[in-house]
């Protein structure tokens, strides 16, 4: 099955995000311009301590960040709280950081904030079924004493998972990141790649089994 240009660009933008602390290792190959301010210009606004930096960030990446958060929380009020915290954290992080890819940088912040909020909601029994389902799936590969959402952030495991991802096809990489980093639904992933939901489920199941074997061979207690 041929890989589309859209899928290749998606993977180029996101597949290394597990090992990237600030998006600095991810190359953004999509042309910038139009009504959006470029990343470099937005970053300079942060360094100059101009509040316009947050405004421009929200214009360009607000919808993207909200989608990530809503995939996890499915609650608009919680999403907006995480959005506010995202811009606050970005304001405090830049400077001294100078991320090369703001999309990955903001995406990582909003995802971690949303997962933390999700864990708090889970303790209060406000559980989103889709988020629980995704983490249960990943738990098949990384189960142990820790919770899956905690394990996936461990430094050594992140590196191993990233090495594993680079051995997959472009489409498999994209599906894995969409499902287990952004917690997207099977339906959404199928629509993005132009294939059936069953094909996505079969593909992800096969990749999870491969990942479990890969990690087991490297000494992880699964």
Long-range contacts (C-beta under 8 A, 24 or more apart in sequence): 1-171, 3-169, 3-170, 3-171, 4-193, 4-194, 6-192, 7-170, 7-171, 7-174, 7-193, 8-170, 10-174, 10-177, 10-178, 10-192, 11-170, 11-173, 11-174, 11-177, 13-101, 13-103, 13-104, 14-104, 14-107, 14-174, 14-177, 14-181, 15-162, 15-165, 15-166, 15-173, 15-174, 15-177, 16-162, 17-104, 17-107, 17-108, 17-177, 17-181, 18-152, 18-158, 18-161, 18-162, 18-165, 18-181, 19-158, 19-159, 19-162, 20-104, 20-108, 22-93, 22-97, 22-99, 22-105, 22-108, 23-99, 23-100, 23-101, 23-102, 23-103, 23-104, 23-105, 23-107, 23-108, 24-98, 24-99, 24-100, 24-101, 26-100, 26-101, 26-104, 27-100, 27-101, 28-100, 28-101, 28-103, 35-59, 36-60, 39-99, 39-100, 39-101, 39-102, 39-103, 42-102, 43-94, 43-98, 43-99, 43-102, 46-90, 46-91, 46-94, 46-95, 47-94, 47-95, 47-98, 53-91, 53-94, 54-87, 54-90, 54-91, 57-87, 57-90, 57-102, 57-106, 58-83, 58-87, 60-102, 61-102, 61-103, 61-106, 64-103, 64-106, 64-107, 65-106, 65-107, 65-110, 67-182, 68-107, 68-110, 68-111, 68-114, 68-182, 69-110, 69-111, 69-113, 69-114, 71-130, 71-131, 71-182, 71-183, 71-184, 71-185, 72-111, 72-114, 72-115, 72-117, 72-118, 72-128, 72-131, 72-183, 73-114, 73-117, 73-118, 73-121, 73-128, 73-131, 74-128, 74-130, 74-131, 75-126, 75-128, 78-114, 78-117, 78-121, 79-114, 81-117, 82-110, 82-113, 82-114, 82-117, 83-110, 85-113, 86-110, 86-113, 89-113, 107-182, 111-181, 111-182, 112-153, 115-149, 118-149, 119-147, 119-149, 130-183, 130-185, 131-183, 134-179, 134-180, 134-183, 137-179, 137-180, 137-204, 137-208, 138-180, 138-208, 140-208, 140-212, 141-208, 141-211, 141-212, 141-215, 141-222, 142-215, 142-220, 142-222, 143-222, 144-220, 144-221, 144-222, 152-180, 157-215, 157-220, 160-214, 160-215, 160-218, 160-220, 161-211, 161-215, 164-210, 164-211, 164-214, 164-215, 168-207, 171-203, 172-203, 172-207, 175-200, 175-203, 175-204, 175-207, 176-204, 176-207, 179-204
